[in-house]
Amino acid sequence: MLEDISTDEEAPRASSFPERAAAAISRLGGALSALLILVVLAITAVSVFNRYFLGRPLMGVDEATGFLVVAIVMFGAAEALRRGDHIRIDLLFDHLGPRGRWWLELWSLASVLVFAALLLVASWHTVVFSRQFGAYSSGYLSLPMWIPQLTMVVGAVLIGLAALAAMLRLFGEKRP
């Protein structure tokens, strides 16, 4: 987050139980995201092979891949935030002193927390509506839409936990 990232590109060690718990949950989301990347690669490769070499395209692969990409992003975002790999425009950050960086980092994390809360509320309402309405995907899979939409709820919770843990760590540091 600030200047305390260690040389092995891993986020600083969490000191309190909530920080350690959030870090473990974020790592789990990141690992699941990485696994889903391999799943998408595998089903895409099998689909291409079947289509072009066997002449038998697999139905529903494009739809499933779309749903899985959303899950990849939602599960991996918290780990990216925890590790400090999230997108940040360093133009202002690089020109501030330690105190300004601390406040800017706090503002950044608070913004992420607000975003996560808004995403959680919106995605939860979407999932509830889709489940009550009985919405199904329009593709070959005809999957109940609340299932892939639920990944947004999980992702919002993961991002919120990662932001809270980073804020705890920030408050635990000696403030400039």
C-alpha positions in Angstrom: 0.0 0.0 0.0 2.3 2.8 1.1 6.1 2.2 1.1 6.1 -0.9 3.4 5.7 -3.5 0.7 8.5 -6.0 1.1 10.9 -7.1 -1.6 9.2 -10.4 -2.4 6.3 -8.4 -3.8 4.0 -9.7 -1.1 1.9 -7.4 1.0 3.2 -6.6 4.5 2.4 -9.2 7.2 -0.9 -8.6 8.9 -0.5 -8.0 12.6 -4.0 -8.2 14.0 -6.5 -11.1 13.8 -8.9 -9.2 11.5 -6.0 -8.3 9.2 -4.8 -11.9 9.1 -8.3 -13.2 8.5 -8.9 -10.7 5.7 -5.5 -11.6 4.1 -6.4 -15.3 4.2 -9.8 -14.8 2.7 -8.2 -12.5 0.0 -5.6 -15.1 -0.8 -8.3 -17.8 -1.1 -10.2 -15.5 -3.5 -7.0 -14.9 -5.5 -6.3 -18.6 -5.6 -9.8 -19.4 -6.8 -9.4 -16.7 -9.4 -6.2 -18.2 -10.7 -7.8 -21.6 -10.8 -10.7 -20.2 -12.8 -8.3 -18.7 -15.3 -6.9 -22.2 -15.9 -10.5 -23.6 -16.2 -11.3 -20.9 -18.8 -8.1 -21.7 -20.7 -8.9 -25.4 -20.7 -12.5 -25.2 -21.8 -11.6 -22.7 -24.5 -8.8 -25.0 -25.8 -11.1 -28.0 -25.8 -13.8 -26.0 -27.5 -11.4 -24.8 -30.2 -10.1 -28.3 -30.8 -13.6 -29.8 -31.0 -14.8 -27.0 -33.4 -11.8 -26.9 -35.8 -10.4 -30.5 -35.7 -13.4 -32.7 -34.9 -16.1 -30.5 -36.5 -18.2 -30.8 -33.3 -18.4 -27.4 -31.5 -19.2 -27.5 -27.8 -22.4 -25.5 -27.0 -22.5 -23.1 -24.2 -18.7 -22.5 -23.9 -18.9 -18.9 -24.8 -21.6 -18.2 -22.3 -19.8 -20.2 -19.5 -16.6 -18.3 -20.3 -18.3 -15.0 -20.0 -19.7 -15.9 -16.6 -16.3 -17.3 -15.4 -14.5 -14.1 -16.5 -16.8 -12.1 -14.2 -16.0 -14.5 -11.4 -12.3 -14.3 -12.1 -12.4 -10.5 -11.8 -14.6 -10.4 -8.7 -12.6 -13.1 -6.8 -9.2 -11.7 -7.8 -9.8 -8.0 -7.1 -9.4 -8.2 -3.4 -6.1 -10.0 -3.6 -4.9 -7.4 -6.1 -5.9 -4.7 -3.6 -4.3 -6.5 -0.7 -1.0 -6.9 -2.6 -1.0 -3.3 -3.8 -1.4 -4.3 -7.4 -4.5 -2.4 -8.0 -4.6 0.5 -10.5 -3.5 3.8 -9.0 -2.5 7.0 -10.7 0.8 7.9 -9.1 1.0 11.4 -10.6 -0.2 13.0 -7.4 1.0 10.3 -5.0 4.6 10.7 -6.1 4.6 14.4 -5.5 3.4 14.3 -1.9 5.3 13.9 1.3 4.7 11.1 3.8 1.8 12.8 5.5 0.1 13.6 2.2 0.6 10.0 1.0 -0.9 8.7 4.2 -4.0 10.8 3.7 -4.2 10.0 0.0 -4.0 6.3 0.8 -6.7 6.6 3.4 -8.9 8.5 0.9 -8.2 5.8 -1.7 -9.1 3.0 0.7 -12.2 4.8 1.9 -13.3 5.2 -1.8 -12.8 1.5 -2.4 -14.8 0.7 0.7 -17.7 2.9 -0.5 -17.5 1.3 -3.9 -17.6 -2.2 -2.3 -20.6 -1.3 -0.2 -22.5 0.1 -3.2 -21.6 -2.9 -5.3 -22.7 -5.2 -2.5 -26.1 -3.6 -2.2 -26.7 -3.4 -5.9 -25.6 -6.9 -6.6 -27.5 -8.3 -3.7 -30.7 -6.7 -5.0 -30.0 -8.0 -8.5 -29.5 -11.6 -7.2 -32.7 -11.4 -5.1 -34.7 -10.0 -8.0 -33.3 -12.6 -10.5 -34.1 -15.4 -8.0 -37.6 -14.2 -7.3 -38.4 -13.4 -11.0 -36.9 -16.7 -12.1 -34.5 -15.2 -14.7 -32.5 -17.6 -16.8 -29.6 -16.9 -19.1 -30.7 -16.6 -22.7 -27.8 -18.8 -24.1 -27.5 -22.5 -24.5 -26.8 -23.2 -20.8 -30.1 -21.6 -19.6 -28.5 -21.1 -16.2 -30.5 -19.4 -13.4 -29.0 -15.8 -13.5 -28.7 -15.5 -9.8 -25.9 -18.0 -9.8 -23.4 -16.1 -11.9 -24.6 -12.8 -10.4 -23.8 -14.1 -6.9 -20.1 -13.8 -7.8 -20.5 -10.0 -7.7 -21.9 -10.3 -4.1 -18.9 -12.4 -3.1 -16.5 -10.1 -4.8 -18.0 -7.0 -3.2 -17.5 -8.6 0.3 -14.0 -9.6 -0.6 -13.0 -6.2 -1.8 -14.6 -4.6 1.3 -12.7 -6.9 3.6 -9.5 -6.2 1.9 -10.0 -2.4 2.0 -10.9 -2.6 5.7 -7.8 -4.7 6.5 -5.7 -2.2 4.6 -7.3 0.7 6.6 -6.6 -1.1 9.8 -3.0 -1.6 8.8 -2.7 2.1 7.8 -4.1 3.2 11.1 -1.7 0.8 12.9 1.3 2.4 11.3 3.0 5.4 12.8 1.2 8.3 11.2 3.6 10.8 9.7 
